[in-house]
Amino acid sequence: VQLQASGGGLVQAGESLRLSCAASGRTFGSYPMGWFRQVPGKEREFVAGMRWNGAGPKYGDSVKGRFTVSRGNAANTVYLQMNNLKPEDTARYYCATQTAYGGPYNAWGKGTLVTVSS
């Protein structure tokens, strides 16, 4: 199983970015996937997640109303639309997936860096 997150970059506060997560190596069906972010020295934070089939989107409190997770047209592709970005959204963003129902997020991509300037 391989995941690749892309789409990060440097933006100003209030602007938008869309991250992509492309997964390969198996059929993911309705397994849960998640977007997480981490800043050096801080714990990893859950940002958003859904099932690969598009069901059950959920969001961390800090991004509700600003971020939207959605399924792409291509198989095994998920997007994270990030609007009204804030400097505190600066982090490396990772996508991850579970490969068994009820299991941990056990497959992770390398992440993409998002930097929001004030």
Backbone as a chain_set.jsonl record, in Angstrom:
{"seq": "VQLQASGGGLVQAGESLRLSCAASGRTFGSYPMGWFRQVPGKEREFVAGMRWNGAGPKYGDSVKGRFTVSRGNAANTVYLQMNNLKPEDTARYYCATQTAYGGPYNAWGKGTLVTVSS", "coords": {"N": [[0.854, -1.186, 0.0], [0.596, 2.159, -0.902], [0.674, 5.62, -0.282], [0.314, 8.935, -1.407], [0.63, 12.209, -0.717], [-0.071, 15.437, -1.955], [0.183, 18.863, -3.152], [0.691, 20.854, -1.347], [2.022, 24.045, -0.195], [3.114, 27.483, -0.162], [1.13, 29.971, 1.13], [-0.856, 32.952, 1.645], [-2.513, 34.147, 4.586], [-5.979, 33.553, 4.688], [-6.192, 32.652, 2.112], [-6.58, 29.804, -0.163], [-5.991, 26.265, -0.478], [-5.709, 23.127, -2.156], [-5.302, 19.907, -1.237], [-4.173, 16.724, -2.36], [-4.642, 13.217, -2.154], [-3.366, 10.293, -3.185], [-3.815, 6.897, -3.49], [-2.5, 3.587, -3.683], [-2.048, 0.12, -4.525], [-3.889, -1.609, -3.491], [-7.395, -2.412, -3.271], [-9.501, -0.118, -1.737], [-12.1, 0.249, -0.966], [-14.492, 0.748, 1.436], [-12.909, 1.449, 3.518], [-11.718, 3.487, 6.212], [-10.124, 6.641, 5.71], [-7.741, 9.193, 6.499], [-6.851, 12.62, 7.024], [-4.095, 14.114, 8.453], [-2.127, 16.33, 10.468], [1.026, 17.741, 11.35], [3.182, 19.578, 13.381], [6.56, 20.303, 13.958], [7.675, 19.156, 17.084], [5.21, 19.062, 18.202], [2.183, 17.201, 18.9], [0.726, 14.888, 16.578], [-2.123, 15.821, 14.733], [-5.51, 15.126, 14.13], [-7.161, 15.993, 11.196], [-9.158, 15.734, 9.147], [-11.423, 13.282, 7.804], [-12.676, 10.421, 6.021], [-14.502, 7.753, 4.482], [-13.091, 5.777, 1.877], [-14.942, 5.484, -0.101], [-16.366, 7.752, -0.009], [-18.164, 8.135, 2.031], [-19.314, 9.293, 5.25], [-17.866, 11.781, 6.122], [-15.757, 13.578, 8.365], [-14.518, 15.984, 10.733], [-11.81, 17.715, 12.324], [-12.073, 19.864, 15.182], [-10.78, 22.307, 14.866], [-10.8, 22.9, 12.195], [-13.312, 22.783, 11.174], [-15.877, 23.891, 9.043], [-14.138, 25.26, 7.436], [-12.455, 23.533, 6.036], [-12.807, 20.912, 3.637], [-13.331, 17.56, 2.982], [-13.173, 15.296, 0.306], [-14.131, 12.907, -2.201], [-12.229, 11.984, -5.019], [-12.632, 11.897, -8.629], [-11.036, 10.006, -9.824], [-10.109, 6.673, -9.058], [-9.406, 5.768, -5.696], [-8.568, 8.276, -4.824], [-8.457, 11.155, -2.865], [-9.437, 14.365, -1.806], [-8.475, 17.316, -0.019], [-9.89, 20.173, 0.582], [-8.913, 23.3, 1.482], [-9.898, 26.166, 2.897], [-9.848, 29.701, 3.654], [-7.373, 29.87, 5.029], [-5.254, 29.846, 7.907], [-2.486, 31.156, 9.803], [-1.946, 29.317, 11.839], [-2.57, 26.948, 10.668], [-0.362, 26.054, 9.461], [1.718, 23.388, 8.753], [2.962, 20.031, 8.303], [1.171, 17.994, 6.224], [-0.436, 14.915, 6.206], [-1.711, 12.014, 4.572], [-3.511, 9.118, 5.43], [-4.431, 5.675, 5.848], [-6.701, 3.174, 7.002], [-6.394, -0.342, 6.872], [-7.933, -2.355, 7.642], [-11.083, -2.951, 9.035], [-11.835, -1.176, 11.902], [-9.246, -1.179, 12.667], [-5.955, 0.324, 13.18], [-4.741, 3.476, 11.76], [-2.667, 2.502, 9.457], [-1.132, 2.801, 7.23], [0.778, 5.189, 5.707], [1.385, 8.25, 3.998], [4.128, 10.331, 2.8], [3.708, 12.988, 3.278], [2.876, 16.486, 2.841], [3.966, 19.821, 2.735], [2.429, 22.587, 4.184], [2.391, 26.0, 4.323], [1.396, 28.89, 5.882], [1.348, 32.245, 5.651], [1.203, 35.249, 7.599]], "CA": [[0.0, 0.0, 0.0], [1.338, 3.423, -0.957], [-0.107, 6.845, -0.321], [1.093, 10.109, -1.773], [-0.049, 13.488, -0.545], [0.521, 16.515, -2.736], [-0.602, 20.078, -3.23], [1.078, 21.841, -0.355], [2.729, 25.204, -0.69], [3.119, 28.698, 0.654], [0.03, 30.881, 0.817], [-1.125, 33.962, 2.655], [-3.713, 33.946, 5.387], [-7.216, 33.819, 3.969], [-6.203, 31.98, 0.815], [-7.009, 28.401, -0.193], [-5.186, 25.223, -1.107], [-6.336, 21.817, -2.217], [-4.378, 18.787, -1.146], [-4.616, 15.471, -2.96], [-4.073, 11.976, -1.637], [-3.527, 9.191, -4.124], [-3.439, 5.632, -2.87], [-2.353, 2.476, -4.62], [-1.578, -1.125, -3.943], [-5.006, -2.487, -3.164], [-8.712, -1.78, -3.316], [-9.745, 0.38, -0.386], [-13.511, 0.1, -0.663], [-15.053, 1.67, 2.419], [-12.013, 1.642, 4.655], [-11.527, 4.89, 6.57], [-8.871, 7.331, 5.492], [-7.704, 10.427, 7.261], [-5.834, 13.657, 6.871], [-3.503, 14.508, 9.724], [-1.068, 17.313, 10.31], [1.963, 17.767, 12.464], [4.197, 20.617, 13.478], [7.68, 19.781, 14.766], [7.583, 19.385, 18.52], [3.827, 18.93, 18.655], [1.545, 15.931, 18.561], [-0.02, 14.825, 15.332], [-3.515, 16.222, 14.9], [-6.485, 14.698, 13.119], [-7.732, 17.134, 10.495], [-10.408, 15.349, 8.483], [-11.392, 11.913, 7.326], [-13.875, 9.865, 5.399], [-14.234, 6.454, 3.887], [-12.635, 5.938, 0.513], [-16.092, 5.553, -0.998], [-16.978, 9.058, 0.157], [-19.107, 8.183, 3.138], [-18.936, 9.612, 6.622], [-16.829, 12.776, 6.376], [-15.68, 14.157, 9.7], [-13.506, 17.024, 10.79], [-11.337, 18.199, 13.604], [-12.742, 21.095, 15.582], [-10.053, 23.505, 14.432], [-10.944, 23.141, 10.75], [-14.721, 22.696, 10.773], [-16.379, 25.073, 8.359], [-13.113, 25.8, 6.531], [-11.881, 22.444, 5.248], [-13.75, 19.93, 3.131], [-12.721, 16.354, 2.429], [-14.051, 14.765, -0.727], [-13.588, 11.846, -3.035], [-11.939, 12.375, -6.375], [-13.194, 11.068, -9.691], [-10.135, 8.874, -10.01], [-10.187, 5.709, -7.972], [-8.435, 5.879, -4.611], [-8.088, 9.654, -4.699], [-9.225, 11.98, -1.944], [-8.979, 15.739, -1.734], [-8.747, 18.142, 1.159], [-10.001, 21.579, 0.204], [-8.657, 24.12, 2.663], [-10.246, 27.557, 2.646], [-9.627, 30.637, 4.748], [-6.252, 29.337, 5.789], [-4.723, 30.664, 8.981], [-1.089, 30.794, 10.109], [-1.905, 28.126, 12.689], [-2.738, 25.749, 9.835], [0.955, 25.676, 8.967], [2.089, 22.055, 9.224], [3.07, 19.008, 7.262], [-0.079, 17.273, 6.141], [-0.296, 13.521, 5.805], [-2.9, 11.18, 4.447], [-3.305, 7.781, 5.969], [-5.599, 4.821, 5.694], [-6.82, 1.898, 7.674], [-6.503, -1.445, 5.93], [-8.839, -3.321, 8.25], [-12.111, -2.239, 9.793], [-11.555, -1.116, 13.326], [-7.81, -1.175, 12.914], [-5.324, 1.642, 13.225], [-4.244, 4.025, 10.501], [-1.401, 1.784, 9.397], [-0.405, 3.119, 6.004], [0.937, 6.636, 5.703], [2.197, 8.889, 2.98], [5.244, 11.126, 3.316], [3.263, 14.307, 3.697], [3.116, 17.67, 2.027], [4.091, 20.957, 3.645], [1.587, 23.767, 3.998], [2.863, 27.151, 5.09], [0.472, 30.017, 5.76], [1.96, 33.453, 6.196], [0.225, 36.228, 8.093]], "C": [[0.893, 1.241, 0.0], [0.368, 4.584, -1.024], [0.814, 8.012, -0.633], [0.22, 11.337, -1.619], [0.679, 14.547, -1.356], [-0.362, 17.746, -2.668], [-0.247, 21.145, -2.215], [1.817, 23.011, -0.987], [2.672, 26.339, 0.299], [2.002, 29.616, 0.198], [-0.087, 31.915, 1.922], [-2.404, 33.62, 3.407], [-4.943, 34.37, 4.597], [-7.315, 33.138, 2.615], [-6.557, 30.493, 0.97], [-5.949, 27.511, -0.829], [-6.028, 23.963, -1.19], [-5.242, 20.752, -2.212], [-5.014, 17.553, -1.79], [-3.928, 14.307, -2.273], [-4.397, 10.882, -2.64], [-3.001, 7.917, -3.484], [-3.37, 4.539, -3.921], [-1.941, 1.227, -3.859], [-2.664, -2.09, -3.561], [-6.294, -1.734, -3.413], [-9.101, -1.382, -1.903], [-11.212, 0.375, 0.012], [-14.025, 1.157, 0.293], [-14.172, 1.788, 3.661], [-11.894, 3.13, 4.967], [-10.15, 5.406, 6.175], [-8.905, 8.631, 6.264], [-6.613, 11.354, 6.794], [-5.382, 14.064, 8.27], [-2.472, 15.586, 9.443], [-0.193, 17.32, 11.553], [2.945, 18.906, 12.286], [5.325, 20.065, 14.328], [7.532, 20.15, 16.236], [6.185, 19.272, 19.084], [3.259, 17.592, 18.236], [0.821, 16.04, 17.222], [-1.499, 15.081, 15.611], [-4.378, 15.678, 13.772], [-7.133, 15.932, 12.513], [-9.098, 16.792, 9.921], [-10.283, 13.909, 8.038], [-12.705, 11.506, 6.708], [-13.532, 8.445, 4.997], [-13.879, 6.667, 2.424], [-13.8, 5.996, -0.47], [-16.869, 6.861, -0.835], [-17.9, 9.202, 1.339], [-18.464, 8.721, 4.409], [-17.849, 10.63, 6.838], [-16.903, 13.313, 7.806], [-14.466, 15.055, 9.775], [-13.051, 17.297, 12.21], [-11.956, 19.553, 13.911], [-12.073, 22.341, 15.01], [-10.244, 23.839, 12.958], [-12.386, 23.092, 10.281], [-15.185, 24.01, 10.169], [-15.389, 25.689, 7.394], [-12.551, 24.742, 5.589], [-12.989, 21.486, 4.821], [-12.984, 18.752, 2.546], [-13.701, 15.75, 1.426], [-13.328, 13.7, -1.532], [-13.323, 12.389, -4.427], [-12.612, 11.471, -7.381], [-12.329, 9.843, -9.957], [-10.24, 7.95, -8.796], [-9.081, 5.962, -6.949], [-7.783, 7.25, -4.54], [-9.03, 10.434, -3.796], [-8.599, 13.361, -1.91], [-9.272, 16.337, -0.361], [-8.715, 19.596, 0.692], [-9.886, 22.421, 1.463], [-8.889, 25.577, 2.308], [-9.972, 28.399, 3.884], [-8.492, 30.159, 5.659], [-5.717, 30.354, 6.782], [-3.264, 30.271, 9.242], [-0.985, 29.536, 10.969], [-2.203, 26.835, 11.937], [-1.401, 25.28, 9.258], [1.396, 24.364, 9.59], [2.423, 21.183, 8.02], [1.813, 18.16, 7.348], [0.154, 15.883, 5.553], [-1.663, 12.918, 5.533], [-2.531, 9.762, 4.881], [-4.571, 6.973, 5.779], [-5.544, 3.643, 6.653], [-6.912, 0.821, 6.599], [-7.29, -2.61, 6.525], [-9.839, -2.537, 9.067], [-11.817, -2.328, 11.29], [-10.091, -1.114, 13.681], [-7.246, 0.227, 12.977], [-5.098, 2.195, 11.816], [-2.839, 3.459, 10.337], [-0.659, 1.945, 8.088], [-0.414, 4.632, 5.856], [1.752, 7.097, 4.509], [3.271, 9.741, 3.628], [4.849, 12.531, 3.721], [3.62, 15.407, 2.724], [3.045, 18.892, 2.932], [3.187, 22.1, 3.225], [2.098, 24.87, 4.913], [1.943, 28.329, 4.823], [1.108, 31.231, 6.431], [0.889, 34.454, 6.603], [0.335, 37.545, 7.356]], "O": [[1.823, 1.353, 0.799], [-0.635, 4.534, -1.737], [1.955, 8.061, -0.173], [-0.795, 11.488, -2.299], [1.908, 14.547, -1.429], [-1.497, 17.693, -2.194], [-0.83, 22.229, -2.225], [2.189, 22.971, -2.16], [2.242, 26.179, 1.441], [1.932, 29.995, -0.971], [0.505, 31.775, 2.992], [-3.261, 32.891, 2.908], [-4.948, 35.404, 3.929], [-8.398, 33.055, 2.035], [-6.797, 30.003, 2.073], [-5.122, 27.967, -1.619], [-6.945, 23.759, -0.395], [-4.376, 20.722, -3.087], [-6.232, 17.375, -1.762], [-2.772, 14.406, -1.861], [-5.562, 10.588, -2.905], [-1.872, 7.875, -2.997], [-4.092, 4.566, -4.918], [-1.538, 1.288, -2.698], [-2.397, -3.269, -3.331], [-6.275, -0.545, -3.73], [-9.043, -2.196, -0.982], [-11.537, 0.486, 1.194], [-13.99, 2.347, -0.021], [-14.643, 2.183, 4.728], [-11.966, 3.952, 4.053], [-9.146, 4.702, 6.29], [-9.974, 9.114, 6.639], [-5.594, 10.932, 6.245], [-6.202, 14.324, 9.151], [-2.002, 15.733, 8.315], [-0.621, 16.955, 12.648], [3.461, 19.156, 11.197], [5.061, 19.413, 15.338], [7.296, 21.307, 16.582], [5.984, 19.373, 20.295], [3.779, 16.931, 17.337], [0.376, 17.109, 16.802], [-2.046, 14.609, 16.608], [-4.011, 15.763, 12.6], [-7.599, 16.813, 13.234], [-10.08, 17.486, 10.183], [-9.18, 13.377, 7.909], [-13.721, 12.183, 6.865], [-12.396, 7.999, 5.158], [-14.323, 7.636, 1.808], [-13.641, 6.516, -1.574], [-17.913, 7.047, -1.459], [-18.373, 10.304, 1.618], [-17.254, 8.62, 4.616], [-16.964, 10.397, 7.661], [-17.985, 13.474, 8.369], [-13.517, 14.921, 9.003], [-13.806, 17.131, 13.169], [-12.321, 20.298, 13.002], [-12.749, 23.324, 14.706], [-9.892, 24.933, 12.516], [-12.659, 23.335, 9.106], [-14.927, 25.089, 10.702], [-15.76, 26.559, 6.606], [-12.208, 25.053, 4.448], [-13.968, 21.278, 5.538], [-12.095, 18.93, 1.713], [-14.906, 15.7, 1.672], [-12.101, 13.609, -1.539], [-14.115, 13.172, -4.952], [-13.108, 10.401, -7.029], [-12.841, 8.771, -10.279], [-10.435, 8.398, -7.665], [-7.961, 6.326, -7.307], [-6.597, 7.373, -4.235], [-10.25, 10.375, -3.95], [-7.379, 13.504, -1.977], [-10.187, 15.916, 0.347], [-7.652, 20.165, 0.442], [-10.672, 22.267, 2.397], [-8.154, 26.152, 1.505], [-9.878, 27.89, 5.001], [-8.638, 30.062, 6.877], [-5.727, 31.559, 6.532], [-2.865, 29.151, 8.923], [-0.028, 28.773, 10.834], [-2.101, 25.748, 12.505], [-1.33, 24.22, 8.637], [1.444, 24.238, 10.814], [2.191, 21.562, 6.872], [1.445, 17.672, 8.417], [0.843, 15.714, 4.548], [-2.65, 13.267, 6.182], [-1.403, 9.299, 4.713], [-5.651, 7.526, 5.575], [-4.473, 3.188, 7.053], [-7.46, 1.065, 5.524], [-7.305, -3.711, 5.974], [-9.478, -1.56, 9.723], [-11.587, -3.402, 11.846], [-9.728, -1.054, 14.856], [-7.98, 1.207, 12.843], [-5.243, 1.486, 10.82], [-1.914, 3.902, 11.018], [0.353, 1.28, 7.868], [-1.466, 5.271, 5.876], [2.684, 6.423, 4.071], [3.325, 9.865, 4.851], [5.592, 13.196, 4.443], [4.53, 15.281, 1.905], [2.17, 18.988, 3.793], [3.18, 22.522, 2.069], [2.219, 24.687, 6.124], [1.736, 28.719, 3.674], [1.368, 31.227, 7.634], [-0.194, 34.496, 6.02], [-0.413, 38.479, 7.645]]}, "num_chains": 1, "name": "protein.A"}
